[in-house]
Amino acid sequence: EKLVDVRAFSLEKALNLTKDSDSTGYTHTSKGFSAFGLTVPGELDLGKLNGWLCDLLEKYKNQLYRAKGVLAIQDMGRKFAFQAVHSMFGGDRIDEWKIDEQRESQMVFIGRDLPRAEIEKGVKTCLADQLDSTDRKERESLMFGTGDGFE
């Protein structure tokens, strides 16, 4: 039961395997299977991410066995945990961001002959546009929690 439990997976352990020199994650290949992790600083745009993930999972549905991660989504006061198996994916909000915690997304992809460079480039196209302070304050006033705790 613990083997298939989603809590049995440790993103921290997976991302700390074999670090690449560019510090974006790790890569491991064995007998046709490959796994790599990515760390992307900044917040992601949920609409862009959703579209990109749908396209990625459709294009590589027979090669991408599993993907998991903890994401920093713009305008979401909580971390967002996602997981995908072949062409299905889902996720849920988890812990609030700490006040001084850097917003970054960490993801792990496991499959066969996955194009790491293409996936990394695709994730980066999902980065949210930077808002000026007026737009950010307006958005925060519409949000239920900003990730800095409730006042």
N, C-alpha and C positions, 0 to 999 in steps of 0.2 A: 504494500500500500504506500509506503514512503517513497518508493522509486518513482511512482507516477504522480505523486502529490506535487503541485506547482511550487509549494514551499520547499521542496527538496532541492530545487535548483538555486545555486548561489551565483548571482551575477558578478559579485566581487571576485570570487574564485576564478570564474571563467575569464574575466578581463585581466587577471593578473598572471595568466599562464606565460606565454612567451611574448614579451613586449617588443614591438617593432621600434626601429630607431626614430620613426616620425611621431611616436607617442600617441597615435590615434587608436591603438588597440593591439591585438595579437592575431597571429595566423597559425593554424595547426592543420596539417594534412596527413592523412593516413589511409592507405589502401582505397583510394578513390573518394574518400570522404574529406571534407574540409570544414573548418570552423574558423571564424574570425570575429573579433569584437571591435567595435568602434566607439569612441568617445567624441561627441560633438559639442563644443562649448556654445552656449546661447540657447535661446528658446525657439521652438519649432512652431510653425503655423499649422493648426489642426487641419484646415481645409486642404492645404498643399500636401501635408503628410498623408492624409486619408487617400487622396487621389494617387499619390506616388506609390503607397503600399498596395493599393488595389492593382495597379499596373504591374508592379514587381511580382506580386504573388501569382497573377495570371500568367505572366511571361515565363516565370521559373517554377510553376506549380509542381513539375515533376522532378525538379532539382533541389528546391528549397524544402528541406525536411522540417526545420524548426527555426523560429526566430523569437527572441525574448528581449525585453529591455525595460528600462525605467527612463521615461522621457520628461523633458521640461517643455511644457506646452504654454505658449503665450496666453495670457489672461486666465490661466488656471492656477489657483493658489495651492494646488496639491501636485505631487509627483503623479505621473500617469504610468502604470505598469501595463505593458502589452505583451501578448504572445500570439504566435501564428504557427499553424501546422498546415503545410502545403498551401492551399488557396483560402483557408479560413483564418480569420484573425479577430481578436477582440481585446478589450482592456478595461481598466477601471482606475479610478483615482485612489491613491493610497495616502501616505503621510504628507503633512504640510511641509513646505520648504522652510528651513530655518532662516532667520533674518540674514545671517551672514554666509549662507550656503551658496556656492556658485551654481548658477543654473546651467546644467549640461545634460545631455542625453547619452545614455550608455546602452548599447545594443549588441547582441550576439546573434550571428547567423550560422546555421549548420546545414550542410547539404552536400551536393556533388557538383563539382566544377562550377562553383558560383563565381561570378565576376566581381571580385572585391572592389576594384577601382570604380566600376560602374555603380555599384551600390553605395559606396562612400560619396561619390559625386551626387547621386540622387538624393541622399539624405541631406546633403548640404544645400540643395535647391529648395528644401523645405524650411530653411531657417526663416524666422519671422522678420519682417521689416522692422527696423528700429523706429520707435515712436518718439516724437518730441515730448517734452514734459507736459504740455497742455493736453495732448491726445492721451497720454498715459494716465493722467489724473482723471480725465473724463471716463476712460474705460474702467479704471479702478472703482469709480463711484457706482458703476453699473454691476460690478462683480460682487459675488457673495464670498468675501474673503479674498485677500490678495496674496496670501502665503506668508504674510508678516504677522499672522495671528489676528485675532479679532480685537477691536477697540471698543 
